[in-house]
Amino acid sequence: MPSPASVPRPVAPGSPPAGSAYRASPVWPLTTERLRLRPVVPQDAEAFFAWRSSPEVVRYMYQPPWDRAAAEQKLRAWSAAPFDDVGDVIVLAVERDGAVVGETMLKWAAGPGQAELGYAMRPDTAGQGLATEAARATLRLAFTTYGFHRVFARIDEENTASVRVAQRLGMRQEARLVESDVRDGVWSTEVVYALLDRELV
């Protein structure tokens, strides 16, 4: 009799096969009413530096502000990164009127059909609904093109702007992890929001 570890786990219809590469060929750019989303290229480094160098933006990413060398290194790495299997990340540049004003991210997470969503925008675009618009397009990419079943976002509880974006997307709060990480030398609490493919509107 096979051991439990050797018994194949069922895969839900429409979900990427667990433990193997799932390759899709999105048509770029993704377009919304006001935005265009596309994979990043090294030339986006200066644009990304505009918000990734801001302490107020990156404090909720649990990392120090970038300098220009870090921006160039990260954009080179992201532009060459695959999105074929668990652990891979695709980063998209968000353009408005030809200018890069933000980013979204999909990370292929562990577990059948699971992905993580991230988003950040240039501070001077706040209050215009651009983060919600870009994140919704990225959710549609995750569900309809890549075939993920569940997408979640991990957000610092004090990052109320990001929490509001998740709520506007229709994501539900599934967890509150009290003092689960350290930010700026103090304990911070993380909330987890998630959406299923059938719930996307």
C-alpha positions in Angstrom: 0.0 0.0 0.0 1.5 3.4 -0.9 2.4 5.8 1.8 0.3 9.0 2.1 3.2 11.0 0.7 3.3 9.0 -2.5 -0.4 9.2 -3.3 -1.0 11.9 -5.9 -3.0 14.8 -4.7 -6.1 15.8 -6.8 -5.8 19.0 -8.7 -8.9 21.2 -9.0 -10.1 22.0 -12.6 -8.5 25.0 -14.0 -5.6 25.2 -11.5 -2.0 25.0 -12.4 -0.6 21.5 -12.0 1.1 21.2 -8.6 4.9 20.7 -8.7 5.3 21.4 -12.4 5.8 24.5 -14.6 2.6 26.1 -15.9 3.3 28.3 -18.8 0.9 30.9 -20.3 1.5 33.5 -23.0 -0.3 36.7 -21.9 -1.0 39.3 -24.6 0.9 42.4 -23.5 0.1 45.1 -22.6 -2.9 44.5 -20.3 -5.2 47.5 -20.7 -7.8 49.1 -18.5 -9.8 52.3 -18.8 -6.8 54.5 -17.8 -3.8 52.1 -17.6 -1.4 49.8 -19.4 0.4 47.0 -17.6 3.4 45.1 -19.0 6.4 43.2 -17.7 9.1 45.4 -16.4 12.3 46.1 -18.4 15.7 47.4 -17.1 14.9 50.8 -18.4 12.1 51.1 -15.8 14.7 51.5 -13.0 14.5 55.3 -12.8 10.7 55.3 -12.7 10.6 52.6 -10.0 13.2 54.6 -8.0 10.6 57.4 -7.6 8.5 55.4 -5.1 10.9 52.6 -4.0 13.2 55.3 -2.7 10.4 56.7 -0.5 10.6 55.6 3.2 6.9 56.0 3.5 6.3 53.6 0.7 8.8 50.9 1.4 8.3 50.8 5.2 5.3 48.6 4.5 7.4 46.4 2.2 9.7 45.6 5.2 12.8 46.8 3.3 15.0 49.9 3.2 14.6 52.6 0.6 16.4 51.9 -2.7 19.3 53.8 -4.1 19.7 54.0 -7.9 22.1 51.1 -7.9 19.6 48.9 -6.2 16.9 50.0 -8.6 19.0 49.1 -11.6 20.0 45.7 -10.1 16.4 44.8 -9.2 14.9 45.8 -12.5 17.5 43.8 -14.4 16.8 40.7 -12.3 13.0 41.1 -12.5 13.0 41.6 -16.3 14.9 38.4 -16.8 13.0 36.3 -14.2 10.8 33.3 -15.3 7.3 32.8 -14.2 7.1 29.0 -14.6 6.8 27.4 -11.2 6.3 27.8 -7.4 8.3 30.7 -6.0 8.6 32.6 -9.3 7.5 36.3 -9.4 6.3 38.4 -12.3 6.5 42.2 -11.8 4.4 44.5 -14.0 5.0 48.2 -14.7 1.8 50.3 -14.5 1.7 53.0 -17.1 -0.6 56.0 -17.4 -0.3 58.3 -20.4 3.0 56.7 -21.3 4.6 57.3 -17.8 5.3 54.4 -15.4 3.4 55.3 -12.2 3.4 52.1 -10.2 3.8 48.3 -10.1 1.9 45.1 -9.5 3.3 41.7 -8.6 2.2 38.1 -8.8 4.1 35.4 -6.9 3.4 31.8 -7.6 2.8 30.5 -4.1 3.0 27.0 -2.6 -0.2 24.9 -2.8 -2.4 24.1 -5.8 -3.6 27.1 -7.7 -2.3 29.7 -5.2 -0.7 33.1 -6.0 0.2 36.2 -4.0 -0.7 39.8 -5.2 1.3 42.9 -4.5 0.9 46.5 -5.6 2.6 49.9 -5.1 2.1 53.3 -6.7 3.9 56.6 -7.0 2.8 58.7 -4.0 1.6 61.6 -6.1 -1.1 59.3 -7.7 -2.8 58.6 -4.4 -6.6 59.0 -4.2 -7.2 58.4 -7.9 -8.1 54.7 -7.7 -5.2 53.7 -9.9 -3.9 51.0 -7.5 -7.3 49.4 -7.4 -7.6 49.5 -11.2 -4.1 48.0 -11.7 -4.6 45.3 -9.0 -7.9 44.3 -10.6 -6.2 43.8 -14.0 -3.5 41.7 -12.3 -6.1 39.6 -10.6 -7.8 39.0 -13.9 -4.4 38.0 -15.4 -3.9 35.5 -12.5 -7.3 33.9 -12.8 -8.1 34.0 -16.5 -4.6 33.6 -18.1 -2.6 31.7 -15.6 -5.5 29.7 -14.2 -4.9 30.3 -10.5 -7.7 29.4 -8.1 -7.0 31.7 -5.1 -5.0 34.9 -4.9 -4.1 36.5 -1.5 -2.4 39.7 -0.3 -0.4 40.1 2.9 -0.7 43.6 4.2 0.7 45.4 7.2 -2.4 46.3 9.3 -1.3 49.9 9.6 -1.1 50.3 5.8 -4.7 51.4 5.6 -4.5 52.5 2.0 -3.5 49.0 0.8 -6.2 47.5 3.0 -8.8 49.7 1.4 -7.6 48.6 -2.1 -8.0 44.9 -1.1 -11.5 45.6 0.2 -12.5 47.5 -3.0 -11.3 44.5 -5.0 -13.8 42.4 -3.1 -11.1 40.4 -1.2 -12.1 39.1 2.2 -10.0 39.2 5.3 -9.0 35.7 6.1 -6.4 36.1 8.9 -4.9 38.6 11.3 -1.4 37.6 12.4 -0.7 39.5 15.6 2.9 40.8 15.9 4.1 38.4 13.3 6.9 40.5 11.9 9.1 43.4 12.8 8.9 46.8 11.1 11.1 49.8 12.1 12.2 47.9 15.1 8.8 47.2 16.6 6.4 44.3 16.2 3.8 44.6 13.5 0.6 42.9 12.7 -0.2 41.5 9.3 -3.6 40.9 7.7 -4.3 38.5 4.9 -6.9 39.2 2.3 -7.9 36.7 -0.5 -10.2 36.2 -3.5 -11.2 33.1 -5.4 -11.4 32.9 -9.2 -15.2 32.6 -9.2 -15.4 35.8 -7.0 -13.7 38.2 -9.4 -15.9 41.0 -10.6 
